[in-house]
Amino acid sequence: MEEEGSSAPWWQTAVVYQIYPRSFADANGDGVGDLAGITSQLDHLVWLGVDALWLSPFYRSPMKDFGYDVADYCDVDPIFGNLEDFDALLEAAHARGLKLMIDWVPAHSSSEHPWFVDARASRQSDRRNWYVWRDAGPGGELPNNWKCAFSDAPAWTFDAGSGQYYLHSFLAEQPDLNWEEPKVEAAMHEVLRFWLERGVDGFRADVISNIGKDPALASVEEARAKVPPFVFRNEPVTHEYLRRIRALLDTWPGDRAMVGEIPVFDSKEVATFYGAGDELHMAFNFPPLYAPFEAPAWRERIEVTTGALDPRDAWPTWVLSNHDVPRHRTRYGNEARARAAAVLLLTLRGTPFLYMGEELGLEDALVPAACKVDPGGRDGCRAPLPWSRAQGHGWGGAPWLPWPPDAAERSVEAQRDDPGSMLHLYRRLLAARRASPALRLGDFAFLEAPEGLLCWRRDFSGDCRFVVINFEDRELEWPQDDRHEVEVASDGRGESQVYDSRVGPHQALILKPTRPARA
Ligand code: NOJ
């Protein structure tokens, strides 16, 4: 997948498709997706045209946070299959030219992990220091004012058995690992080696910015105390840990890559996690994900992101949806906007990450109170993928969450039959991207455009594309002297025809110059 005339590694030219295994495809009919289900649908993903997969956790877990509470980092939870199923999936993915990235959850384990069971058994336990323990204050006070995720609750839980508080940035069942303890770092490196040895191409590192803590564990100022500190944490020591992780990855052949989840909502801070090219290969940068569908907001977030990354020669990532936030089809309110957003996502400079189901234009499921299961209220975006029109939508048993709206019409089967569908739009976009070095790797520059439009140009050794996104619900004009062909249109209108300078309501276009574009 290396670009001719460039030495770009695979992770720079790839489009990555995130799979939330519980909700993707269910091979054994128990209503929960599994690894064999993923393997059975790889041909579909090849047909779609993605290059790499990222699997959310499939490890042994009590599932308090649906797998982000890991009880064994080196085994598959029986609900998803077993290690042989994993090896079969990896082999089948590689046989089809797909790269496979897996989630690595280094900042916390499950409270049922044997490490924590040992740590909490007594203050003298060998692994006591693998987690973060503190005494209560003289009046029984909490060690500091840190909050945990998902609730307004303190990030500390008192362990009556051993008489101390332990730290958990997320649920009480997800105690934070103490990376100050060298054995923790060594153990988590072992986990990386275990999966590298099996052949994975890379990792998505869960809240990696949270592995280093303020050594004083000091309370944060009042203005910040309302949100969990992992939302703004950027400790110097984390960068030391990251350099050692990078050194480990670099000893393996094949450009093994790590994309880190950095839930720090400042793109300049996010950029620091790339180090000097010696920390993360890529970092998720969430401010664009939270941008409203408005031209000025998107322009500002693209400029801030590239302004922060360019001086470091760091490679951007772009994401519109994932398993933690309402889907962008739901956030943006209609299909036309979601289609335009797909053009935006797949034509920016950087690696796009798709979240399974966005290519179907899925909306979040409306989950009745009785069916809600996630402590973070994220069930809606985790609804199962409908594969077929028929009742059951290709799942053997009733799935663990309700279907998203219009599951039959939105199913893979229905959309594969309809050339005008969202699924076919994604397929055309992925094909256009694959065929164009400019779209994959080219320079990026905004072009002058009237209010409501964003237009940019991508260039790579003579290959050139123009992109026009209409954020408004009315037709706008973007006159061009050069002859351009509409290569992809978000609504399909005008494709393969000469561009006539008009951009329909919420329409987005990829334009291909029909003679060499002027610089
Ligand atoms: C981020 C993951 O994406 C989210 O799903 C999880 O709840 C937290 N990290 C804790 O692991």
Residues whose N, C-alpha, C, O or C-beta is under 5 A from the ligand:
A	BS01	NOJ	D65 Y68 F170 D206 V207 D324
